[in-house]
Each structure stands twice: as C-alpha cells, then as structure tokens.
Amino acid sequence: MASRGPGGNRRGEDEGGGGVRDGRETGVCALCGRDFGAPEALTAHHLLPREHGGGPEHVARLCSACHRQVHATWSNAELAAGLATVRALRAAPELAPFLAFVRRQPPGRRIAVRTRKSR
C-alpha cells in the first residue's frame, strides 16, 4: 500500500494531476499509485486533451498501463466532458476493476488493456 502524504493523498499525488510532490516530479503513477522509481518511467497524460484546450498545466504522470487503459476506455471528448482530473478518473466505475488489478502488479510487468467494443 502506498504511503499517505500530509494531505492524506498517496505518494506523488496532488489535486492537479499527480506525479508531482513539493514541485518535483516523482516516479509514482498518479492513477494507480505504483512507484516506478524514476519520473522517466511514466508517460504524460493530458487530463484535458490538447484538442479541447488543455495545456501543460493539465498533465498528469501515468504509468504506461494506466495511460493505455484510460485511452482504451474513453475518447478525448469523453475525457474532456467529465474526466479531466485524476480524482474523476479514479472514481469512474469503468476503471475500478482495472485499478484494483493493476495496483497488485509489480511495476515492471507489462499489463494488457481491454478496449471497449464501441465508442
């Protein structure tokens, strides 16, 4: 289980998107909380897609598995409409089974993602 910071959040999380603590990037996925050891191991996910007005302030650091699962589950329009924060993504029932599974996996394991049948 990830340790909790002063605000009760998991390591590396913040309200804006996670993967940042005290102004420094961490190697912790903002979505699943797994620690990859180095920020370079994470990908940049635009919480508010660039095509919908997102900029550098709308970026969260996600592991590859979480990033792929988010985009396999929702379109950019759906993400912009109501899933533009890490908190909203974590609370989404569509992602709950995946997050429960991936949190139990070691960071080095390649995780397959499931796609929706239709968008």
PELIN-V978729 format. One record per backbone hydrogen bond with DSSP energy under -1.0 kcal/mol. NH is the residue of the N-H (numbers start at 1). CO is the residue of the C=O. E is the energy in kcal/mol with one decimal. If there is no record, write none. Layout:
# PELIN-V978729
nh = {NH | NH}
co = {CO | CO}
e = {E | E}
This chain:
# PELIN-V978729
nh = {5 | 8 | 11 | 13 | 19 | 20 | 21 | 24 | 26 | 29 | 30 | 33 | 36 | 41 | 42 | 43 | 45 | 47 | 52 | 53 | 54 | 58 | 60 | 62 | 67 | 68 | 69 | 70 | 71 | 72 | 73 | 74 | 79 | 80 | 81 | 82 | 83 | 89 | 90 | 91 | 95 | 99 | 100 | 101 | 102 | 103 | 104 | 105 | 109 | 116}
co = {9 | 5 | 3 | 10 | 12 | 12 | 24 | 21 | 19 | 34 | 61 | 29 | 27 | 38 | 39 | 62 | 60 | 58 | 49 | 50 | 49 | 55 | 45 | 43 | 63 | 64 | 65 | 66 | 67 | 68 | 69 | 70 | 75 | 76 | 77 | 78 | 79 | 85 | 86 | 87 | 92 | 95 | 96 | 97 | 98 | 99 | 101 | 102 | 106 | 72}
e = {-3.5 | -1.9 | -1.4 | -2.0 | -2.5 | -1.4 | -3.2 | -2.4 | -2.3 | -2.5 | -2.7 | -1.3 | -3.7 | -1.8 | -1.7 | -3.9 | -3.2 | -2.8 | -2.1 | -1.8 | -2.0 | -2.1 | -2.7 | -2.5 | -2.6 | -2.7 | -2.2 | -2.5 | -2.0 | -1.7 | -1.4 | -2.3 | -2.3 | -2.5 | -1.9 | -1.2 | -2.1 | -2.0 | -2.7 | -1.8 | -1.3 | -2.6 | -2.4 | -1.9 | -3.3 | -2.0 | -1.5 | -1.6 | -1.8 | -1.4}
